[in-house]
Protein backbone atom coordinates (compact mmCIF):
# COMPACT_ATOMS: atom_id res chain seq x y z
CA UNK A 1 0.00 0.00 0.00
CA UNK A 2 2.81 2.41 0.92
CA UNK A 3 4.74 1.31 -2.16
CA UNK A 4 1.72 2.09 -4.39
CA UNK A 5 1.43 5.57 -2.88
CA UNK A 6 5.10 6.42 -3.56
CA UNK A 7 4.80 4.95 -7.05
CA UNK A 8 1.93 7.33 -7.71
CA UNK A 9 4.03 10.30 -6.53
CA UNK A 10 6.73 9.45 -9.06
CA UNK A 11 4.31 8.70 -11.88
CA UNK A 12 3.80 10.88 -14.98
CA UNK A 13 0.13 11.74 -14.22
CA UNK A 14 1.09 13.11 -10.82
CA UNK A 15 3.93 15.18 -12.30
CA UNK A 16 1.52 16.60 -14.90
CA UNK A 17 -1.01 17.39 -12.19
CA UNK A 18 1.69 19.09 -10.10
CA UNK A 19 2.83 21.18 -13.07
CA UNK A 20 -0.76 22.23 -13.75
CA UNK A 21 -1.15 23.24 -10.12
CA UNK A 22 2.01 25.29 -10.22
CA UNK A 23 0.81 26.97 -13.43
CA UNK A 24 -2.57 27.82 -11.90
CA UNK A 25 -0.84 29.21 -8.81
CA UNK A 26 1.42 31.34 -10.98
CA UNK A 27 -1.57 32.66 -12.94
CA UNK A 28 -3.39 33.46 -9.70
CA UNK A 29 -0.38 35.37 -8.37
CA UNK A 30 -0.02 37.17 -11.71
CA UNK A 31 -3.70 38.15 -11.69
CA UNK A 32 -3.48 39.41 -8.13
CA UNK A 33 -0.39 41.46 -8.89
CA UNK A 34 -2.02 42.85 -12.05
CA UNK A 35 -4.60 44.65 -9.92
CA UNK A 36 -2.44 47.57 -8.93
CA UNK A 37 -3.43 49.59 -5.87
CA UNK A 38 -2.76 53.26 -6.55
CA UNK A 39 -3.01 55.78 -3.70
CA UNK A 40 -4.23 59.13 -5.02
CA UNK A 41 -5.00 62.42 -3.35
CA UNK A 42 -7.83 64.48 -4.79
CA UNK A 43 -5.34 67.00 -6.21
CA UNK A 44 -3.35 64.22 -7.89
CA UNK A 45 -6.52 62.73 -9.35
CA UNK A 46 -7.56 66.08 -10.78
CA UNK A 47 -4.14 66.72 -12.35
CA UNK A 48 -4.10 63.22 -13.82
CA UNK A 49 -7.60 63.62 -15.23
CA UNK A 50 -6.77 66.97 -16.83
CA UNK A 51 -3.62 65.51 -18.35
CA UNK A 52 -5.35 62.49 -19.89
CA UNK A 53 -8.79 63.87 -20.76
CA UNK A 54 -9.66 63.45 -24.44
CA UNK A 55 -12.39 66.08 -24.03
CA UNK A 56 -9.81 68.67 -23.01
CA UNK A 57 -7.54 67.64 -25.88
CA UNK A 58 -10.45 68.27 -28.26
CA UNK A 59 -11.08 71.63 -26.59
CA UNK A 60 -7.41 72.55 -27.06
CA UNK A 61 -7.65 71.60 -30.74
CA UNK A 62 -10.58 74.02 -31.09
CA UNK A 63 -8.55 76.74 -29.41
CA UNK A 64 -5.66 76.09 -31.80
CA UNK A 65 -8.08 76.28 -34.71
CA UNK A 66 -9.44 79.64 -33.52
CA UNK A 67 -5.90 80.98 -33.07
CA UNK A 68 -5.06 79.83 -36.60
CA UNK A 69 -8.05 81.77 -37.95
CA UNK A 70 -6.89 84.83 -36.04
CA UNK A 71 -3.45 84.52 -37.62
CA UNK A 72 -5.10 84.18 -41.03
CA UNK A 73 -7.00 87.41 -40.41
CA UNK A 74 -3.71 89.15 -39.60
CA UNK A 75 -2.22 87.79 -42.84
CA UNK A 76 -4.90 89.65 -44.83
CA UNK A 77 -3.19 92.93 -43.93
CA UNK A 78 0.04 91.93 -45.69
CA UNK A 79 0.72 93.09 -49.29
CA UNK A 80 -0.57 90.93 -52.12
CA UNK A 81 2.05 89.84 -54.67
CA UNK A 82 1.96 87.60 -57.71
CA UNK A 83 4.23 86.62 -60.59
CA UNK A 84 3.60 84.79 -63.85
CA UNK A 85 5.57 83.84 -66.95
CA UNK A 86 3.84 82.52 -70.09
CA UNK A 87 4.90 81.21 -73.47
CA UNK A 88 2.61 81.65 -76.48
CA UNK A 89 2.96 80.04 -79.91
CA UNK A 90 0.73 81.04 -82.83
CA UNK A 91 0.28 79.41 -86.25
CA UNK A 92 -0.94 81.87 -88.92
CA UNK A 93 -2.49 80.09 -91.93
CA UNK A 94 -3.19 83.32 -93.83
CA UNK A 95 -0.05 85.38 -94.05
CA UNK A 96 -1.39 88.20 -96.29
CA UNK A 97 -3.80 90.78 -94.91
CA UNK A 98 -5.33 93.26 -97.36
CA UNK A 99 -6.93 96.30 -95.80
CA UNK A 100 -8.17 98.80 -98.39
CA UNK A 101 -6.46 99.64 -101.70
CA UNK A 102 -3.01 100.02 -100.19
CA UNK A 103 -0.12 97.63 -99.91
CA UNK A 104 -1.07 94.35 -98.31
CA UNK A 105 0.37 93.42 -94.92
CA UNK A 106 2.48 90.25 -94.91
CA UNK A 107 2.50 88.21 -91.69
CA UNK A 108 4.82 85.39 -90.66
CA UNK A 109 3.57 81.80 -90.80
CA UNK A 110 4.14 81.39 -87.07
CA UNK A 111 4.97 83.58 -84.04
CA UNK A 112 6.36 82.92 -80.56
CA UNK A 113 6.33 85.20 -77.55
CA UNK A 114 7.28 85.14 -73.86
CA UNK A 115 5.21 87.33 -71.54
CA UNK A 116 5.96 87.82 -67.83
CA UNK A 117 4.15 89.80 -65.11
CA UNK A 118 5.17 90.80 -61.59
CA UNK A 119 2.59 92.58 -59.42
CA UNK A 120 2.60 93.95 -55.85
CA UNK A 121 -0.57 95.49 -54.34
CA UNK A 122 -1.04 97.11 -50.94
CA UNK A 123 -4.35 98.26 -49.46
CA UNK A 124 -3.71 101.53 -47.63
CA UNK A 125 -7.22 102.13 -46.31
CA UNK A 126 -10.28 99.87 -46.46
CA UNK A 127 -12.56 101.57 -43.98
CA UNK A 128 -10.88 99.61 -41.10
CA UNK A 129 -12.52 96.40 -42.32
CA UNK A 130 -9.27 94.46 -41.86
CA UNK A 131 -8.93 95.84 -38.35
CA UNK A 132 -12.44 94.75 -37.37
CA UNK A 133 -11.95 91.35 -39.00
CA UNK A 134 -8.80 90.82 -36.91
CA UNK A 135 -10.59 91.91 -33.74
CA UNK A 136 -13.53 89.57 -34.48
CA UNK A 137 -11.30 86.52 -34.93
CA UNK A 138 -9.41 87.50 -31.79
CA UNK A 139 -12.71 87.56 -29.88
CA UNK A 140 -13.60 84.14 -31.31
CA UNK A 141 -10.23 82.77 -30.17
CA UNK A 142 -10.86 84.13 -26.68
CA UNK A 143 -14.34 82.55 -26.73
CA UNK A 144 -12.78 79.19 -27.67
CA UNK A 145 -10.40 79.50 -24.70
CA UNK A 146 -13.37 80.18 -22.41
CA UNK A 147 -15.11 77.08 -23.75
CA UNK A 148 -11.95 75.09 -23.00
CA UNK A 149 -11.90 76.47 -19.44
CA UNK A 150 -15.55 75.53 -18.98
CA UNK A 151 -14.81 72.00 -20.23
CA UNK A 152 -11.93 71.82 -17.76
CA UNK A 153 -14.20 72.88 -14.89
CA UNK A 154 -16.69 70.18 -15.86
CA UNK A 155 -13.96 67.53 -16.00
CA UNK A 156 -12.60 68.60 -12.61
CA UNK A 157 -16.04 68.53 -11.01
CA UNK A 158 -16.78 65.10 -12.50
CA UNK A 159 -13.52 63.78 -11.03
CA UNK A 160 -14.26 65.38 -7.64
CA UNK A 161 -17.75 63.86 -7.66
CA UNK A 162 -16.45 60.36 -8.47
CA UNK A 163 -13.63 60.69 -5.92
CA UNK A 164 -16.04 61.70 -3.14
CA UNK A 165 -18.46 58.91 -4.08
CA UNK A 166 -15.63 56.40 -3.78
CA UNK A 167 -14.69 57.96 -0.44
CA UNK A 168 -18.30 57.69 0.80
CA UNK A 169 -18.47 54.03 -0.17
CA UNK A 170 -15.16 53.24 1.54
CA UNK A 171 -16.17 55.05 4.72
CA UNK A 172 -19.52 53.30 4.76
CA UNK A 173 -17.79 49.94 4.27
CA UNK A 174 -15.61 50.66 7.31
CA UNK A 175 -18.71 51.35 9.39
CA UNK A 176 -20.30 48.13 8.09
CA UNK A 177 -17.18 46.16 9.07
CA UNK A 178 -17.23 47.70 12.53
CA UNK A 179 -20.92 46.88 12.82
CA UNK A 180 -20.29 43.27 11.78
CA UNK A 181 -17.64 42.98 14.45
CA UNK A 182 -20.04 44.36 17.06
CA UNK A 183 -22.79 41.99 15.87
CA UNK A 184 -20.41 39.04 16.12
CA UNK A 185 -19.72 39.94 19.75
CA UNK A 186 -23.44 40.22 20.44
CA UNK A 187 -24.05 36.93 18.62
CA UNK A 188 -21.46 35.15 20.78
CA UNK A 189 -23.04 36.62 23.88
CA UNK A 190 -26.54 35.62 22.73
CA UNK A 191 -25.33 32.09 21.98
CA UNK A 192 -23.78 31.88 25.45
CA UNK A 193 -27.01 33.12 27.03
CA UNK A 194 -28.95 30.57 25.01
CA UNK A 195 -26.66 27.79 26.18
CA UNK A 196 -27.31 28.97 29.74
CA UNK A 197 -31.05 29.07 29.09
CA UNK A 198 -31.29 32.83 29.63
CA UNK A 199 -32.58 33.70 26.12
CA UNK A 200 -34.51 31.81 23.50
CA UNK A 201 -33.33 30.47 20.16
CA UNK A 202 -35.30 33.26 18.51
CA UNK A 203 -32.97 35.83 20.08
CA UNK A 204 -29.97 34.10 18.51
CA UNK A 205 -31.75 33.94 15.15
CA UNK A 206 -32.51 37.69 15.30
CA UNK A 207 -28.81 38.49 15.71
CA UNK A 208 -27.95 36.11 12.90
CA UNK A 209 -30.54 37.81 10.68
CA UNK A 210 -29.07 41.21 11.57
CA UNK A 211 -25.63 39.96 10.58
CA UNK A 212 -26.94 38.63 7.25
CA UNK A 213 -28.53 42.01 6.48
CA UNK A 214 -25.26 43.77 7.25
CA UNK A 215 -23.41 41.32 5.00
CA UNK A 216 -25.85 42.08 2.16
CA UNK A 217 -25.21 45.78 2.68
CA UNK A 218 -21.48 45.11 2.42
CA UNK A 219 -21.98 43.15 -0.82
CA UNK A 220 -23.96 46.02 -2.36
CA UNK A 221 -21.32 48.51 -1.26
CA UNK A 222 -18.53 46.43 -2.80
CA UNK A 223 -20.45 46.23 -6.08
CA UNK A 224 -20.93 50.00 -6.08
CA UNK A 225 -17.27 50.50 -5.21
CA UNK A 226 -16.17 48.47 -8.22
CA UNK A 227 -18.44 50.50 -10.53
CA UNK A 228 -17.29 53.88 -9.20
CA UNK A 229 -13.63 52.77 -9.18
CA UNK A 230 -13.87 51.61 -12.80
CA UNK A 231 -15.49 54.89 -13.90
CA UNK A 232 -12.79 56.85 -12.10
CA UNK A 233 -10.08 54.75 -13.80
CA UNK A 234 -11.56 55.69 -17.17
CA UNK A 235 -11.77 59.38 -16.20
CA UNK A 236 -8.14 59.46 -15.10
CA UNK A 237 -6.80 57.42 -18.01
CA UNK A 238 -5.58 54.62 -15.73
CA UNK A 239 -5.61 50.87 -16.50
CA UNK A 240 -9.14 49.63 -15.89
CA UNK A 241 -8.06 47.13 -13.21
CA UNK A 242 -6.35 49.77 -11.05
CA UNK A 243 -7.71 49.89 -7.50
CA UNK A 244 -7.74 53.54 -6.44
CA UNK A 245 -7.02 54.25 -2.77
CA UNK A 246 -8.53 57.58 -1.79
CA UNK A 247 -7.23 59.74 1.05
CA UNK A 248 -9.05 60.75 4.17
CA UNK A 249 -10.50 64.25 4.00
CA UNK A 250 -10.02 66.97 6.53
CA UNK A 251 -13.18 68.44 7.99
CA UNK A 252 -14.94 70.90 5.71
CA UNK A 253 -14.73 74.61 6.59
CA UNK A 254 -17.31 75.46 9.20
CA UNK A 255 -17.72 79.05 7.97
CA UNK A 256 -18.77 79.58 4.37
CA UNK A 257 -18.28 83.33 4.18
CA UNK A 258 -20.85 85.87 3.00
CA UNK A 259 -23.01 85.04 -0.03
CA UNK A 260 -22.16 88.35 -1.71
CA UNK A 261 -18.47 87.38 -1.92
CA UNK A 262 -19.32 84.20 -3.83
CA UNK A 263 -21.68 86.05 -6.17
CA UNK A 264 -19.05 88.71 -6.93
CA UNK A 265 -16.52 85.97 -7.63
CA UNK A 266 -18.97 84.23 -9.98
CA UNK A 267 -19.75 87.41 -11.92
CA UNK A 268 -16.02 87.97 -12.41
CA UNK A 269 -14.89 84.42 -13.15
CA UNK A 270 -17.75 82.43 -14.67
CA UNK A 271 -17.11 81.56 -18.29
CA UNK A 272 -20.77 82.13 -19.20
CA UNK A 273 -20.58 85.77 -18.10
CA UNK A 274 -17.30 86.35 -19.88
CA UNK A 275 -18.57 84.61 -23.02
CA UNK A 276 -21.68 86.81 -22.98
CA UNK A 277 -19.40 89.86 -22.79
CA UNK A 278 -17.44 88.59 -25.80
CA UNK A 279 -20.67 88.08 -27.75
CA UNK A 280 -21.60 91.68 -27.03
CA UNK A 281 -18.21 92.85 -28.28
CA UNK A 282 -18.61 90.71 -31.40
CA UNK A 283 -21.99 92.30 -32.09
CA UNK A 284 -20.49 95.79 -31.73
CA UNK A 285 -17.63 94.77 -33.99
CA UNK A 286 -20.10 93.55 -36.61
CA UNK A 287 -21.81 96.95 -36.56
CA UNK A 288 -18.45 98.68 -37.09
CA UNK A 289 -17.62 96.33 -39.98
CA UNK A 290 -20.89 97.17 -41.74
CA UNK A 291 -20.25 100.89 -41.25
CA UNK A 292 -16.71 100.47 -42.57
CA UNK A 293 -18.09 98.92 -45.76
CA UNK A 294 -19.67 102.30 -46.60
CA UNK A 295 -16.32 104.12 -46.60
CA UNK A 296 -14.05 104.42 -49.66
CA UNK A 297 -10.93 102.33 -50.12
CA UNK A 298 -7.43 103.42 -51.12
CA UNK A 299 -4.80 101.13 -52.56
CA UNK A 300 -1.42 101.37 -54.21
CA UNK A 301 0.35 98.94 -56.47
CA UNK A 302 3.27 98.36 -58.80
CA UNK A 303 3.35 96.14 -61.89
CA UNK A 304 6.20 95.10 -64.15
CA UNK A 305 5.65 93.42 -67.51
CA UNK A 306 8.10 91.52 -69.63
CA UNK A 307 7.26 91.03 -73.32
CA UNK A 308 9.61 89.03 -75.53
CA UNK A 309 8.21 88.55 -79.07
CA UNK A 310 11.49 87.19 -80.47
CA UNK A 311 10.49 83.58 -79.80
CA UNK A 312 13.75 82.90 -78.00
CA UNK A 313 13.91 82.23 -74.28
CA UNK A 314 16.92 84.54 -73.99
CA UNK A 315 16.18 87.35 -76.46
CA UNK A 316 18.80 89.30 -78.43
CA UNK A 317 19.54 92.86 -77.38
CA UNK A 318 16.80 95.39 -77.92
CA UNK A 319 14.24 92.70 -78.83
CA UNK A 320 12.08 92.82 -75.69
CA UNK A 321 10.34 95.43 -73.55
CA UNK A 322 9.83 95.53 -69.72
CA UNK A 323 7.49 98.39 -68.79
CA UNK A 324 6.94 99.19 -65.11
CA UNK A 325 3.78 100.87 -63.86
CA UNK A 326 3.03 102.36 -60.45
CA UNK A 327 -0.43 103.56 -59.52
CA UNK A 328 -2.95 104.33 -56.81
CA UNK A 329 -6.63 103.49 -56.72
CA UNK A 330 -9.48 105.18 -54.87
CA UNK A 331 -12.77 103.32 -54.96
CA UNK A 332 -16.07 104.05 -53.34
CA UNK A 333 -19.12 101.82 -53.51
CA UNK A 334 -21.58 104.44 -52.35
CA UNK A 335 -24.50 102.10 -53.05
CA UNK A 336 -23.67 100.63 -49.63
CA UNK A 337 -25.56 103.58 -48.13
CA UNK A 338 -28.86 101.98 -49.09
CA UNK A 339 -27.67 98.37 -49.53
CA UNK A 340 -26.38 98.00 -45.94
CA UNK A 341 -29.25 99.78 -44.18
CA UNK A 342 -31.08 96.59 -43.21
CA UNK A 343 -27.82 94.81 -42.40
CA UNK A 344 -27.03 97.56 -39.90
CA UNK A 345 -30.51 97.27 -38.37
CA UNK A 346 -30.04 93.50 -37.95
CA UNK A 347 -26.62 94.00 -36.37
CA UNK A 348 -28.11 96.44 -33.83
CA UNK A 349 -30.78 93.86 -32.94
CA UNK A 350 -28.06 91.22 -32.45
CA UNK A 351 -26.22 93.58 -30.10
CA UNK A 352 -29.41 94.08 -28.05
CA UNK A 353 -29.90 90.31 -27.92
CA UNK A 354 -26.32 89.83 -26.73
CA UNK A 355 -26.78 92.41 -23.97
CA UNK A 356 -30.04 90.78 -22.85
CA UNK A 357 -28.32 87.36 -22.95
CA UNK A 358 -25.62 88.66 -20.65
CA UNK A 359 -28.23 89.88 -18.16
CA UNK A 360 -30.02 86.51 -18.28
CA UNK A 361 -26.72 84.67 -17.75
CA UNK A 362 -25.91 86.88 -14.76
CA UNK A 363 -29.30 86.16 -13.16
CA UNK A 364 -28.89 82.42 -13.77
CA UNK A 365 -25.41 82.44 -12.23
CA UNK A 366 -26.62 84.32 -9.16
CA UNK A 367 -29.44 81.81 -8.70
CA UNK A 368 -27.06 78.86 -9.03
CA UNK A 369 -24.55 80.32 -6.58
CA UNK A 370 -27.25 81.02 -4.00
CA UNK A 371 -28.63 77.48 -4.32
CA UNK A 372 -25.19 75.88 -3.89
CA UNK A 373 -24.41 78.24 -1.01
CA UNK A 374 -27.59 77.25 0.84
CA UNK A 375 -26.93 73.57 0.10
CA UNK A 376 -23.47 73.87 1.61
CA UNK A 377 -24.77 75.55 4.76
CA UNK A 378 -27.40 72.82 5.07
CA UNK A 379 -24.71 70.15 4.68
CA UNK A 380 -22.69 71.69 7.51
CA UNK A 381 -25.78 71.77 9.71
CA UNK A 382 -26.43 68.08 8.96
CA UNK A 383 -22.94 67.21 10.19
CA UNK A 384 -23.60 68.92 13.53
CA UNK A 385 -26.96 67.18 13.91
CA UNK A 386 -25.51 63.75 13.11
CA UNK A 387 -22.62 64.31 15.50
CA UNK A 388 -25.14 64.99 18.27
CA UNK A 389 -27.25 62.02 17.14
CA UNK A 390 -24.26 59.69 17.34
CA UNK A 391 -23.61 60.67 20.92
CA UNK A 392 -27.28 60.05 21.73
CA UNK A 393 -27.42 56.77 19.78
CA UNK A 394 -24.19 55.54 21.39
CA UNK A 395 -25.56 56.28 24.86
CA UNK A 396 -28.85 54.58 24.00
CA UNK A 397 -26.99 51.55 22.65
CA UNK A 398 -24.89 51.35 25.80
CA UNK A 399 -27.94 51.49 28.03
CA UNK A 400 -29.84 48.82 26.09
CA UNK A 401 -26.78 46.60 25.98
CA UNK A 402 -26.64 46.72 29.77
CA UNK A 403 -30.39 46.09 30.02
CA UNK A 404 -30.16 43.17 27.61
CA UNK A 405 -27.32 41.61 29.61
CA UNK A 406 -29.48 41.91 32.69
CA UNK A 407 -32.45 40.45 30.79
CA UNK A 408 -34.43 43.66 31.20
CA UNK A 409 -34.63 44.71 27.52
CA UNK A 410 -35.80 42.49 24.69
CA UNK A 411 -33.59 41.38 21.82
CA UNK A 412 -35.66 43.59 19.52
CA UNK A 413 -34.85 46.67 21.58
CA UNK A 414 -31.18 45.68 21.63
CA UNK A 415 -30.98 45.19 17.86
CA UNK A 416 -32.93 48.39 17.16
CA UNK A 417 -30.52 50.43 19.30
CA UNK A 418 -27.49 48.92 17.58
CA UNK A 419 -29.04 49.42 14.12
CA UNK A 420 -29.84 53.03 14.94
CA UNK A 421 -26.26 53.66 16.02
CA UNK A 422 -24.95 51.97 12.88
CA UNK A 423 -27.25 54.01 10.62
CA UNK A 424 -26.30 57.25 12.36
CA UNK A 425 -22.60 56.49 11.91
CA UNK A 426 -23.16 55.84 8.20
CA UNK A 427 -25.20 59.03 7.88
CA UNK A 428 -22.41 61.07 9.49
CA UNK A 429 -19.76 59.77 7.09
CA UNK A 430 -22.03 60.42 4.12
CA UNK A 431 -22.87 63.89 5.44
CA UNK A 432 -19.17 64.76 5.73
CA UNK A 433 -18.55 63.69 2.14
CA UNK A 434 -21.68 65.49 0.94
CA UNK A 435 -20.48 68.66 2.65
CA UNK A 436 -17.14 68.44 0.88
CA UNK A 437 -18.86 67.83 -2.46
CA UNK A 438 -21.28 70.71 -1.77
CA UNK A 439 -18.28 72.96 -1.15
CA UNK A 440 -16.79 72.02 -4.52
CA UNK A 441 -20.19 72.61 -6.14
CA UNK A 442 -20.15 76.08 -4.64
CA UNK A 443 -16.64 76.70 -5.94
CA UNK A 444 -17.62 75.45 -9.39
CA UNK A 445 -20.58 77.81 -9.51
CA UNK A 446 -18.21 80.72 -8.73
CA UNK A 447 -15.81 79.68 -11.50
CA UNK A 448 -12.95 79.04 -9.06
CA UNK A 449 -12.91 75.25 -8.69
CA UNK A 450 -9.48 75.04 -10.32
CA UNK A 451 -7.98 77.45 -7.79
CA UNK A 452 -9.06 75.20 -4.91
CA UNK A 453 -6.24 72.73 -5.60
PyMOL commands that set and color helices and strands:
alter all, ss='L'
color gray80, all
select helices_A, chain A and resi 2-9+12-34+42-52+54-75+129-195+201-236+259-269+271-292+336-339+341-405+411-445+450-452
alter helices_A, ss='H'
color red, helices_A
select strands_A, chain A and resi 37-40+80-91+96-97+105-106+110-125+243-246+297-308+320-321+324-331
alter strands_A, ss='S'
color yellow, strands_A
deselect
rebuild
show_as cartoon
